[in-house]
């Protein structure tokens, strides 16, 4: 499944400096890959089930825990006679069908409730790895997306940095569970995060007073002062602004802006792909490619390019909503084998690969007429072009191929007839 990303920048900027700092993330478990399990007991002290939370993260108010989801927790929930999906699964759980922005885990929190959910809040708080330093400027970012079952959205979601934890700092008791703080980084008023299954970025910078060690994310306004927007569709869950969050970053801002590097000009055969962009690991940068045609994703650092004709791509690289640098790369497309298209005309070949996304097993259906009755070669490659799997497929047979050896991620598969590529596409593996 293609990951869709809508980049949105909004920031609360205090001061800046020109010092150079290493890009060290102060946030432990930033993409929520690690988790803890808490046993829940019945009256007779036998274990009933487990409750899961993200390691190092907690909800500072007493209304509820934060909700944790991970693909490693996918199972059929049979507790108390139930037969439903896992309450902690990824991408599917009772509240949404949402893939994480990064890795296998994600956290969700309730930011606003209406009617029966009035006054209900979740926040997520974490103790940073180190104290923030007086006078140093910090760049902050995190990604959010609205749950499928929510039909209310809000604006002004923020991150608050404090010396002490905000545990039990709610002024009105339980409920309402408000934390009335002034977040140093907060999204703009009037911009409502109302898009489902598209990750939107909130980012900004601030200058530390010194000694801040805790970060809390959420809605820091009362219900009366919260701007909300109703969505037109009706949910079965309730009037609640329920957001997933992933990939939280706090680093010291770096005045040494890395220049955009779109990659080397390349020549490919029509139907082939090539990876664009730099190979370096870059934190705090956003990316956009233009044009988007022929790209696997125009909002990531390293998209796969499969243009049908020679195309020059422009890479826009922005550092924490500040300076943007650009670079271009040209992908020249040549027709290496004109007979490939001929094989795909007139329904002479029918090839079907399913499911996609897949978990442990792939099925291949291959039929052909009398002119093209030979065997197919099925190949799987990683995004760097390394072959990982090969299998001969006989015509007229349904062939099963094990994908257990493939880790979760995105791959490229090809079908070849007489050494000619007749079908090529992406393959998504989910564990």
Secondary structure by P-SEA (a helix, b strand, c coil): cbbbbbbbbbbbccccccccccccccccccccccbbbbbbbcccccccbbbbbccccccccccccbbbbbccccccccccccccccccccccccccccccccccccccccccccccccccbbbbbbbccccccccbbbbbbbbbbbcccccccccccccccccccccccccccccccccccccccccccccccccccbbbbbbbbbbbcccccccccccccccccbbbbbccccccccccbbbbbcbbbbbccccccccccccccccccccbbbbbccccccccbbbbbccccccccccccbbbbbcccbbbbbbbbbcccccccbbbbbbbbbbcccccccccccccbbbbbcccccccbbbbbbbbcccccbbbbbbbbcccccccbbbbbbcccbbbbbccccccccbbbbbbccccccbbbbbbbcc
